[in-house]
Amino acid sequence: MLNELKQKALKEIQGAKDLKTLEELYRQFLGRKGELTAVLRSLKDLPEKERREKGKLANQIKLELENIFNQKKSEIRNLKSEVQDGWIDITAPGILPALGHFHPITKIRQQAEEIFQSMGFTVAEGPEAETEYYNFDALNTPPEHPARDMTDTFWLKNKKLLLRTHTSPVQIRYMESHNPPLRIIAPGRVFRHEATDASHDVQFYQIEGLMIDKDVSAAHFRGILQEFFKRFFGPEIKIRLRPSYFPFVEPGFEIDIKRGKGDWLELMGAGMVHPNVLKAVKYNPNLWQGFAFGMGLDRLAMIKYKIDDIRLFYSGDLRFLKQF
Ligand code: DAH
């Protein structure tokens, strides 16, 4: 009797063409007043042995039917959406999912790192929230220096920390924990509390460089820089050093570059490491010397990609970012 019921149910379920019919069938067999439910209910009046056998079979059939119901349900649903969506053209070209990629600043940083690494420089890092000591004092920047003015620096609430205004503090941190000779670059984000315009933003990126040895001159510096720019921009690049002032170097320079027939563009500060800086990290200035530089990564990217507004890098505008 049970098996007959099962066969009947299976046949009708398989024949169902829509969800409504299927629902009715469910009610007919498995609902509260369904045929199988009635059998399960009547079990309690049977003698123990028969009850156990029949009960087992009935429950098995119940599970089976439920499975078939669910299967049929999704079958009908799939069929429905296929029909609703219309004909599926399997020869139509696929739609490529949008793939992400590196930010232009990241790409520039990676290229610069690669070139410097091939010249023996190691990549170093330091914290973005710095102490006054690393950001200023150890870099021979006395308290009355304009760079320490509150308007340029973002101070954190407790006044013990600030957002680094340049990557130069990494020089100090690295020299404190390593012995000379050394060659490092330190790419990273820096912050300035100032008005924004097409060439200034409150955050931007720099690459710091430092080389310390017994016999390093400004001529070495120029040679390394020339090589870097040649490989980064191509052989048509020209560089020029102008005298300038930074507290942590002596002498200090400003470096301009010129691409082909373009204008001279200011790209970085640099110089020979000031003896006071060497003393701050307990290097003997009579034994060791070197050069340091800090270049604007955003500037580098703007020149390479011919971008005229630094703020575009941080706008999150996909129309801009998708071009790289
Ligand atoms: N820290 C300077 C700035 O942010 C750039 C700089 C100048 C870095 C001279 C140096 C250096 O290492 O020697 O404007």
Boltz pocket constraint, residues with backbone or C-beta under 6 A from the ligand:
constraints:
  - pocket:
      binder: B
      contacts: [[A, 165], [A, 166], [A, 167], [A, 168], [A, 208], [A, 209], [A, 246], [A, 248], [A, 249], [A, 252], [A, 253], [A, 268], [A, 269], [A, 270], [A, 271], [A, 272], [A, 291], [A, 292], [A, 293], [A, 294], [A, 295]]
      max_distance: 6.0
